[in-house]
Amino acid sequence: MGGPDDLEAAEIRNIKRLISFPKFSQVIIEDDGYPALLVAHDPRAFALHKLWLSEQADREPVKKQRGHHQRLAVVQFIIQYLPQYQFNTSEILMFPKDVVQKAKEKISDMKDRG
């Protein structure tokens, strides 16, 4: 512990928005056949946070692209498998209006494309 090869915490900008979202929980079946409770960030919060991050001018290009692809994958997953999670509810008001509006436009485009 405390050696030169130890991991160091990295700051995540605006993480407060992400962690202030209600949590997503689901009972899953593990590889061994036993149930477990999965608790994670709300997928909408993750997608909105990645949208915001991918549009930051000072973000490294590789991280921007990765965040963009992560966001697209999560939004597609929400559209196909979690239609009860809408991007127009009062639950996402902690994100800036411009981020939410951009997300709605991009989601609408994705739905239109099929």
Z-matrix of the N, CA and C atoms (Angstrom, degrees):
N
C 1 1.456
C 2 1.520 1 109.25
N 3 1.315 2 114.31 1 135.30
C 4 1.451 3 119.38 2 177.27
C 5 1.510 4 114.33 3 82.53
N 6 1.323 5 117.31 4 11.72
C 7 1.457 6 121.10 5 179.72
C 8 1.512 7 112.02 6 -79.17
N 9 1.320 8 117.74 7 171.31
C 10 1.462 9 120.81 8 -177.67
C 11 1.535 10 113.93 9 -67.16
N 12 1.319 11 118.17 10 -19.29
C 13 1.468 12 121.13 11 -179.77
C 14 1.525 13 113.52 12 -96.30
N 15 1.332 14 117.78 13 4.54
C 16 1.463 15 120.89 14 179.74
C 17 1.531 16 110.90 15 -68.02
N 18 1.304 17 115.10 16 153.14
C 19 1.459 18 120.63 17 175.51
C 20 1.518 19 109.90 18 -70.50
N 21 1.317 20 115.28 19 149.40
C 22 1.453 21 120.94 20 176.49
C 23 1.517 22 108.17 21 -121.79
N 24 1.316 23 115.50 22 143.03
C 25 1.460 24 120.25 23 177.96
C 26 1.519 25 109.68 24 -69.01
N 27 1.309 26 116.36 25 139.46
C 28 1.461 27 121.77 26 176.89
C 29 1.518 28 108.40 27 -113.86
N 30 1.297 29 115.85 28 140.76
C 31 1.461 30 120.76 29 179.60
C 32 1.527 31 109.68 30 -70.16
N 33 1.310 32 116.11 31 137.50
C 34 1.462 33 121.62 32 174.39
C 35 1.524 34 106.23 33 -115.17
N 36 1.334 35 115.23 34 113.01
C 37 1.462 36 119.84 35 -176.95
C 38 1.527 37 111.04 36 -64.00
N 39 1.320 38 114.52 37 139.10
C 40 1.465 39 123.01 38 177.22
C 41 1.521 40 113.46 39 57.20
N 42 1.311 41 116.70 40 30.48
C 43 1.465 42 120.69 41 178.32
C 44 1.532 43 111.22 42 -63.22
N 45 1.322 44 117.17 43 -22.47
C 46 1.475 45 120.87 44 -179.59
C 47 1.520 46 111.57 45 -58.06
N 48 1.329 47 116.38 46 -37.88
C 49 1.470 48 119.39 47 178.44
C 50 1.524 49 110.64 48 -62.77
N 51 1.322 50 114.80 49 -45.25
C 52 1.460 51 120.06 50 -177.13
C 53 1.518 52 111.45 51 -64.11
N 54 1.319 53 117.42 52 -44.81
C 55 1.464 54 119.67 53 -176.24
C 56 1.528 55 113.23 54 -80.93
N 57 1.343 56 117.57 55 -13.11
C 58 1.464 57 118.73 56 178.29
C 59 1.527 58 111.98 57 -82.58
N 60 1.318 59 117.60 58 -11.02
C 61 1.462 60 121.91 59 176.70
C 62 1.522 61 110.34 60 -67.75
N 63 1.321 62 117.46 61 150.22
C 64 1.475 63 119.11 62 171.81
C 65 1.525 64 109.37 63 -59.14
N 66 1.287 65 116.33 64 147.37
C 67 1.466 66 120.87 65 -179.78
C 68 1.528 67 110.41 66 -79.14
N 69 1.295 68 114.92 67 153.04
C 70 1.459 69 123.79 68 175.35
C 71 1.521 70 106.23 69 -100.62
N 72 1.307 71 117.75 70 128.55
C 73 1.469 72 119.09 71 177.62
C 74 1.519 73 109.35 72 -134.14
N 75 1.316 74 114.39 73 145.29
C 76 1.455 75 120.89 74 -177.42
C 77 1.521 76 108.56 75 -154.53
N 78 1.311 77 116.31 76 138.26
C 79 1.459 78 119.82 77 172.70
C 80 1.524 79 107.01 78 -78.68
N 81 1.322 80 115.82 79 130.67
C 82 1.457 81 121.96 80 179.10
C 83 1.522 82 108.97 81 -124.18
N 84 1.295 83 116.61 82 163.93
C 85 1.457 84 121.52 83 175.78
C 86 1.522 85 107.58 84 -106.11
N 87 1.316 86 115.28 85 123.87
C 88 1.464 87 120.10 86 -178.80
C 89 1.523 88 110.68 87 -79.08
N 90 1.333 89 115.43 88 172.30
C 91 1.464 90 121.18 89 -179.78
C 92 1.518 91 112.50 90 -57.42
N 93 1.329 92 116.27 91 -30.19
C 94 1.465 93 119.65 92 -177.93
C 95 1.529 94 112.56 93 -85.02
N 96 1.339 95 117.01 94 2.77
C 97 1.457 96 121.27 95 177.07
C 98 1.521 97 114.67 96 90.80
N 99 1.317 98 117.79 97 -4.88
C 100 1.459 99 120.87 98 -179.91
C 101 1.523 100 110.77 99 -91.63
N 102 1.346 101 116.27 100 147.69
C 103 1.458 102 118.98 101 178.38
C 104 1.524 103 111.07 102 -76.53
N 105 1.301 104 114.73 103 152.75
C 106 1.463 105 121.68 104 175.96
C 107 1.524 106 107.41 105 -145.25
N 108 1.301 107 115.99 106 153.86
C 109 1.454 108 120.62 107 177.85
C 110 1.524 109 108.58 108 -96.37
N 111 1.308 110 116.22 109 120.13
C 112 1.460 111 122.77 110 176.39
C 113 1.521 112 107.41 111 -95.66
N 114 1.315 113 117.13 112 123.32
C 115 1.463 114 122.46 113 176.16
C 116 1.521 115 106.96 114 -121.40
N 117 1.321 116 116.06 115 124.81
C 118 1.461 117 120.83 116 -176.78
C 119 1.524 118 109.58 117 -145.04
N 120 1.324 119 115.27 118 174.96
C 121 1.452 120 119.87 119 174.40
C 122 1.520 121 108.99 120 -64.43
N 123 1.299 122 116.56 121 148.41
C 124 1.451 123 121.70 122 173.19
C 125 1.526 124 107.40 123 -57.04
N 126 1.327 125 118.69 124 131.75
C 127 1.466 126 120.03 125 -177.30
C 128 1.527 127 113.13 126 -61.17
N 129 1.325 128 117.52 127 -28.83
C 130 1.468 129 119.75 128 177.08
C 131 1.517 130 110.67 129 -66.24
N 132 1.333 131 116.10 130 -40.86
C 133 1.464 132 120.22 131 179.17
C 134 1.515 133 110.15 132 -63.05
N 135 1.319 134 116.94 133 -42.66
C 136 1.456 135 121.09 134 178.88
C 137 1.526 136 110.28 135 -60.80
N 138 1.332 137 116.71 136 -46.84
C 139 1.462 138 120.82 137 -178.86
C 140 1.526 139 111.25 138 -63.44
N 141 1.330 140 117.69 139 -43.83
C 142 1.457 141 120.74 140 179.37
C 143 1.523 142 111.44 141 -65.88
N 144 1.322 143 116.75 142 -40.02
C 145 1.462 144 120.50 143 178.70
C 146 1.531 145 110.08 144 -63.70
N 147 1.326 146 117.48 145 -43.09
C 148 1.459 147 120.82 146 178.87
C 149 1.527 148 111.10 147 -67.00
N 150 1.326 149 118.17 148 -35.20
C 151 1.462 150 121.03 149 175.35
C 152 1.517 151 109.66 150 -61.18
N 153 1.319 152 116.08 151 -49.25
C 154 1.458 153 120.75 152 179.74
C 155 1.527 154 110.71 153 -59.67
N 156 1.340 155 117.13 154 -47.70
C 157 1.462 156 120.99 155 -178.93
C 158 1.527 157 111.70 156 -61.77
N 159 1.333 158 116.80 157 -42.02
C 160 1.465 159 120.02 158 -175.15
C 161 1.521 160 112.43 159 -69.62
N 162 1.312 161 117.42 160 -11.73
C 163 1.459 162 120.41 161 179.74
C 164 1.523 163 112.91 162 -105.81
N 165 1.318 164 117.88 163 7.85
C 166 1.459 165 121.05 164 178.17
C 167 1.523 166 109.94 165 -78.57
N 168 1.323 167 116.96 166 128.33
C 169 1.469 168 122.10 167 -176.16
C 170 1.525 169 112.67 168 -62.16
N 171 1.320 170 117.17 169 -31.71
C 172 1.464 171 119.74 170 -176.56
C 173 1.531 172 113.25 171 -92.45
N 174 1.295 173 117.14 172 7.46
C 175 1.465 174 121.26 173 -179.96
C 176 1.528 175 109.75 174 -77.72
N 177 1.318 176 116.83 175 139.90
C 178 1.461 177 121.31 176 178.06
C 179 1.533 178 109.14 177 -60.56
N 180 1.350 179 117.34 178 137.23
C 181 1.475 180 120.52 179 -177.22
C 182 1.529 181 113.89 180 -55.01
N 183 1.324 182 118.03 181 -39.76
C 184 1.470 183 120.65 182 -179.85
C 185 1.523 184 110.10 183 -64.58
N 186 1.330 185 116.54 184 -41.53
C 187 1.468 186 119.98 185 179.20
C 188 1.523 187 111.23 186 -69.94
N 189 1.326 188 117.48 187 -35.18
C 190 1.464 189 120.53 188 176.59
C 191 1.524 190 110.42 189 -60.53
N 192 1.326 191 115.33 190 -47.84
C 193 1.463 192 119.84 191 -178.06
C 194 1.523 193 111.34 192 -64.97
N 195 1.336 194 116.63 193 -43.15
C 196 1.468 195 120.20 194 179.19
C 197 1.526 196 110.12 195 -62.45
N 198 1.343 197 117.29 196 -44.60
C 199 1.457 198 121.12 197 178.36
C 200 1.510 199 112.39 198 -61.65
N 201 1.337 200 115.86 199 -39.71
C 202 1.465 201 120.94 200 177.74
C 203 1.532 202 110.47 201 -60.54
N 204 1.331 203 116.83 202 -46.62
C 205 1.468 204 120.56 203 -179.59
C 206 1.526 205 111.79 204 -68.08
N 207 1.324 206 117.75 205 -36.98
C 208 1.467 207 120.87 206 176.90
C 209 1.520 208 110.25 207 -63.24
N 210 1.319 209 115.79 208 -43.32
C 211 1.466 210 120.11 209 179.91
C 212 1.517 211 110.73 210 -62.51
N 213 1.333 212 116.92 211 -45.53
C 214 1.461 213 120.07 212 179.49
C 215 1.529 214 111.56 213 -60.25
N 216 1.322 215 116.30 214 -41.81
C 217 1.466 216 120.21 215 -179.80
C 218 1.520 217 111.27 216 -64.01
N 219 1.318 218 117.23 217 -42.91
C 220 1.468 219 120.49 218 -178.57
C 221 1.524 220 110.64 219 -69.31
N 222 1.324 221 117.45 220 -41.34
C 223 1.475 222 120.09 221 178.25
C 224 1.525 223 110.38 222 -63.22
N 225 1.314 224 117.16 223 -42.40
C 226 1.469 225 120.10 224 177.95
C 227 1.523 226 110.44 225 -61.94
N 228 1.320 227 116.94 226 -40.59
C 229 1.464 228 121.59 227 177.69
C 230 1.530 229 110.40 228 -62.24
N 231 1.336 230 116.69 229 -43.29
C 232 1.473 231 120.46 230 178.90
C 233 1.524 232 110.12 231 -62.38
N 234 1.315 233 116.82 232 -46.43
C 235 1.469 234 120.79 233 -179.00
C 236 1.525 235 110.84 234 -59.22
N 237 1.323 236 116.84 235 -44.38
C 238 1.465 237 120.42 236 -175.34
C 239 1.523 238 113.93 237 -80.01
N 240 1.327 239 118.06 238 -39.39
C 241 1.462 240 120.14 239 -168.92
C 242 1.527 241 115.57 240 -119.11
N 243 1.314 242 117.98 241 -14.42
C 244 1.469 243 120.43 242 -178.14
C 245 1.528 244 110.75 243 -130.45
N 246 1.318 245 117.88 244 56.63
C 247 1.470 246 118.86 245 -176.61
C 248 1.528 247 113.46 246 -63.54
N 249 1.316 248 117.75 247 -16.43
C 250 1.462 249 120.45 248 178.03
C 251 1.529 250 111.97 249 -71.54
N 252 1.327 251 117.38 250 -13.95
C 253 1.462 252 122.34 251 178.03
C 254 1.524 253 108.72 252 -93.52
N 255 1.312 254 115.95 253 100.06
C 256 1.457 255 121.87 254 -178.29
C 257 1.529 256 110.38 255 -96.69
N 258 1.320 257 116.27 256 152.54
C 259 1.462 258 121.49 257 177.57
C 260 1.519 259 111.89 258 -94.69
N 261 1.303 260 117.85 259 11.94
C 262 1.458 261 120.46 260 -178.20
C 263 1.529 262 112.19 261 -120.61
N 264 1.308 263 117.67 262 24.40
C 265 1.452 264 120.31 263 -178.22
C 266 1.523 265 110.62 264 -99.08
N 267 1.304 266 115.45 265 168.07
C 268 1.460 267 121.27 266 178.81
C 269 1.526 268 111.90 267 -68.27
N 270 1.309 269 117.47 268 -12.00
C 271 1.465 270 120.54 269 -178.31
C 272 1.523 271 113.14 270 -71.07
N 273 1.317 272 118.58 271 -16.99
C 274 1.459 273 119.76 272 -177.16
C 275 1.526 274 112.36 273 -106.83
N 276 1.319 275 117.49 274 18.15
C 277 1.455 276 121.17 275 -177.89
C 278 1.526 277 113.77 276 -68.74
N 279 1.325 278 118.50 277 -13.16
C 280 1.456 279 119.51 278 -179.80
C 281 1.525 280 112.36 279 -75.56
N 282 1.325 281 116.98 280 -11.01
C 283 1.455 282 121.05 281 175.54
C 284 1.525 283 108.86 282 -91.01
N 285 1.325 284 116.80 283 148.15
C 286 1.473 285 119.08 284 178.48
C 287 1.522 286 111.36 285 -57.99
N 288 1.323 287 115.96 286 146.03
C 289 1.467 288 121.07 287 -177.79
C 290 1.523 289 112.28 288 -57.36
N 291 1.340 290 117.65 289 -37.76
C 292 1.458 291 119.01 290 -177.98
C 293 1.531 292 111.40 291 -67.36
N 294 1.326 293 118.00 292 -33.65
C 295 1.464 294 121.48 293 177.61
C 296 1.526 295 109.73 294 -67.91
N 297 1.329 296 116.33 295 -44.45
C 298 1.467 297 120.89 296 179.79
C 299 1.521 298 109.95 297 -64.46
N 300 1.336 299 117.23 298 -42.46
C 301 1.466 300 120.21 299 -179.53
C 302 1.529 301 111.07 300 -63.59
N 303 1.338 302 117.36 301 -43.36
C 304 1.463 303 120.28 302 177.34
C 305 1.524 304 110.64 303 -61.14
N 306 1.320 305 116.08 304 -41.29
C 307 1.467 306 120.17 305 179.55
C 308 1.517 307 110.31 306 -62.00
N 309 1.328 308 117.17 307 -45.09
C 310 1.463 309 120.57 308 179.73
C 311 1.528 310 111.35 309 -60.13
N 312 1.329 311 116.54 310 -42.03
C 313 1.458 312 120.51 311 179.81
C 314 1.530 313 110.80 312 -64.40
N 315 1.318 314 116.62 313 -45.10
C 316 1.461 315 120.55 314 -179.05
C 317 1.522 316 111.34 315 -66.59
N 318 1.333 317 116.71 316 -37.16
C 319 1.464 318 120.79 317 178.54
C 320 1.518 319 110.13 318 -67.57
N 321 1.330 320 116.28 319 -41.20
C 322 1.456 321 120.30 320 177.58
C 323 1.521 322 110.94 321 -60.69
N 324 1.343 323 116.26 322 -42.20
C 325 1.471 324 120.28 323 176.51
C 326 1.525 325 110.95 324 -61.68
N 327 1.321 326 117.11 325 -41.67
C 328 1.474 327 120.63 326 -179.26
C 329 1.520 328 110.57 327 -65.21
N 330 1.332 329 116.79 328 -40.47
C 331 1.468 330 120.53 329 179.15
C 332 1.526 331 110.50 330 -65.45
N 333 1.348 332 116.16 331 -40.22
C 334 1.455 333 120.15 332 -179.48
C 335 1.525 334 112.10 333 -64.24
N 336 1.337 335 115.76 334 -33.99
C 337 1.474 336 120.30 335 -179.64
C 338 1.521 337 112.51 336 -77.82
N 339 1.350 338 115.11 337 -13.56
C 340 1.457 339 117.99 338 175.19
C 341 1.444 340 114.18 339 99.66
